[in-house]
């Protein structure tokens, strides 16, 4: 065999060995790449080793990015779970992808069972279906929560590649406050309209007709109670506003209770004009801690209520008792009493059991609301016991923290 033949044979053997090695390493690469879950790339030397090392670094970097994305997704979902309102992720066709617990509870969604279901299959109200159809999401939509009396505010927010967030918020409290505000304005307008109409009518009569002095005095005498009624209403409205917006009552300021109770009894006697038997029983000596004007307003409103709704000849008993657990101021009358269905609503503004009788007796419909607010500011509560024909008992209960031993008078 010539030298050339030997050289060619050696080259062929070397090329064959190289081809075999490359084929083997390529096989390793194929087997590694075909795994369902990639492991570290196989070991190799030379150029294949460099390739496998590059693949190893890329795989590590990809794993790091995947872990970061997974952590970010977990944090995002935890954050969405912590939000005080519902969050549901919808795809381009408004099908459910995921929702937090608030959305599950408010909208009746099940993120596992309802996944990839159209959101209108779960939230079926016509208003919501129309909201999606119009696709004008600049303003939220208000509607009732499925299966409950709650009111929800819903709004669609678009993001990403035609994906959407459905945000839901329980606005029942805000809706109730709004309704109360509307009722309040309507009630105030109604309460002021009647006396203003009377005053305007009398003034027009006095202005247009030639009346003698005695007739003018008669008309003025009829106008005065209407003006007084408006004044009481405005005074009560200002008192309520003050109670709602004033800072908390002082915790260390003393109210001399014995003197306060005597003033309340005197006021009750003045309101009664001798038509009722009024008694006061006060056990022990102690003071209250708080704002005297607010406590006095609450007590006076309770006794004036009793005077108005107790027929002439009836009895009104004022009592004060205290113990280690707290104290009670009660006003008990022998009046007409109240049906049980009215008791829970008596402290609502302008709520009246008998509107005609309340107006006849000069009530504004705000007295018990003032009592409730004034007591609440002193951590106290109002209890009401009553039955038709058996009179009523209103009890203001104070916690022990609002009591202090009465100061001893210094003899001079």
VENBELHU-V297459 format. One record per backbone hydrogen bond with DSSP energy under -1.0 kcal/mol. NH is the residue of the N-H (numbers start at 1). CO is the residue of the C=O. If there is no record, write none. Layout:
nh=NH co=CO
nh=NH co=CO
This chain:
nh=6 co=2
nh=7 co=3
nh=8 co=4
nh=9 co=5
nh=10 co=6
nh=11 co=7
nh=12 co=8
nh=13 co=9
nh=14 co=10
nh=15 co=11
nh=16 co=12
nh=17 co=13
nh=18 co=14
nh=19 co=15
nh=20 co=16
nh=21 co=17
nh=22 co=18
nh=23 co=19
nh=24 co=20
nh=25 co=21
nh=26 co=22
nh=27 co=23
nh=28 co=24
nh=29 co=25
nh=30 co=26
nh=31 co=27
nh=32 co=28
nh=33 co=29
nh=34 co=30
nh=35 co=32
nh=49 co=45
nh=50 co=46
nh=51 co=47
nh=52 co=48
nh=53 co=49
nh=54 co=50
nh=55 co=51
nh=56 co=52
nh=57 co=53
nh=58 co=54
nh=59 co=55
nh=60 co=56
nh=61 co=57
nh=62 co=58
nh=63 co=59
nh=64 co=60
nh=65 co=61
nh=66 co=62
nh=67 co=63
nh=68 co=64
nh=69 co=65
nh=70 co=66
nh=71 co=67
nh=72 co=68
nh=73 co=69
nh=74 co=70
nh=75 co=71
nh=76 co=72
nh=77 co=73
nh=78 co=74
nh=79 co=75
nh=80 co=76
nh=81 co=77
nh=82 co=78
nh=86 co=168
nh=88 co=166
nh=89 co=98
nh=90 co=164
nh=91 co=95
nh=94 co=91
nh=96 co=117
nh=97 co=89
nh=98 co=89
nh=100 co=87
nh=104 co=100
nh=105 co=101
nh=106 co=102
nh=107 co=103
nh=114 co=110
nh=116 co=96
nh=117 co=114
nh=119 co=94
nh=121 co=118
nh=122 co=119
nh=123 co=119
nh=129 co=125
nh=130 co=126
nh=131 co=127
nh=132 co=128
nh=133 co=129
nh=134 co=130
nh=135 co=131
nh=141 co=154
nh=143 co=152
nh=145 co=150
nh=148 co=145
nh=152 co=143
nh=153 co=169
nh=154 co=141
nh=155 co=167
nh=157 co=165
nh=159 co=163
nh=162 co=160
nh=163 co=159
nh=164 co=90
nh=165 co=157
nh=166 co=88
nh=167 co=155
nh=168 co=86
nh=169 co=153
nh=171 co=151
nh=175 co=171
nh=176 co=172
nh=177 co=173
nh=178 co=174
nh=179 co=175
nh=180 co=176
nh=181 co=177
nh=182 co=178
nh=183 co=179
nh=184 co=180
nh=185 co=181
nh=186 co=182
nh=187 co=183
nh=188 co=184
nh=189 co=185
nh=190 co=186
nh=191 co=187
nh=192 co=188
nh=193 co=189
nh=194 co=190
nh=196 co=192
nh=197 co=193
nh=198 co=194
nh=199 co=195
nh=200 co=196
nh=201 co=197
nh=202 co=198
nh=203 co=199
nh=204 co=200
nh=205 co=201
nh=206 co=202
nh=207 co=203
nh=208 co=204
nh=209 co=205
nh=211 co=209
nh=216 co=212
nh=217 co=213
nh=218 co=214
nh=219 co=215
nh=220 co=216
nh=221 co=217
nh=222 co=218
nh=223 co=219
nh=224 co=220
nh=227 co=223
nh=228 co=224
nh=229 co=225
nh=230 co=226
nh=231 co=227
nh=232 co=228
nh=233 co=229
nh=234 co=230
nh=235 co=231
nh=236 co=232
nh=237 co=233
nh=238 co=234
nh=239 co=235
nh=240 co=236
nh=241 co=237
nh=242 co=238
nh=243 co=239
nh=244 co=240
nh=245 co=241
nh=246 co=242
nh=255 co=288
nh=260 co=256
nh=261 co=257
nh=262 co=258
nh=263 co=259
nh=264 co=260
nh=265 co=261
nh=266 co=262
nh=267 co=263
nh=268 co=264
nh=269 co=265
nh=270 co=266
nh=271 co=267
nh=272 co=268
nh=273 co=269
nh=277 co=314
nh=279 co=316
nh=281 co=318
nh=283 co=320
nh=287 co=404
nh=288 co=255
nh=289 co=402
nh=290 co=253
nh=295 co=291
nh=296 co=292
nh=297 co=293
nh=298 co=294
nh=299 co=295
nh=300 co=296
nh=301 co=297
nh=302 co=298
nh=303 co=299
nh=304 co=300
nh=305 co=301
nh=306 co=302
nh=307 co=303
nh=308 co=304
nh=309 co=305
nh=313 co=275
nh=314 co=311
nh=316 co=277
nh=317 co=332
nh=318 co=279
nh=319 co=330
nh=320 co=281
nh=321 co=328
nh=323 co=326
nh=327 co=398
nh=328 co=321
nh=329 co=396
nh=330 co=319
nh=331 co=394
nh=332 co=317
nh=333 co=392
nh=334 co=315
nh=336 co=309
nh=342 co=339
nh=345 co=342
nh=346 co=343
nh=348 co=345
nh=350 co=365
nh=351 co=348
nh=358 co=354
nh=359 co=355
nh=360 co=356
nh=361 co=357
nh=363 co=358
nh=370 co=366
nh=371 co=367
nh=372 co=368
nh=373 co=369
nh=374 co=370
nh=375 co=371
nh=376 co=372
nh=377 co=373
nh=378 co=375
nh=379 co=376
nh=380 co=375
nh=381 co=397
nh=383 co=395
nh=385 co=393
nh=387 co=391
nh=389 co=336
nh=390 co=387
nh=393 co=385
nh=394 co=331
nh=395 co=383
nh=396 co=329
nh=397 co=381
nh=398 co=327
nh=402 co=399
nh=403 co=400
nh=404 co=287
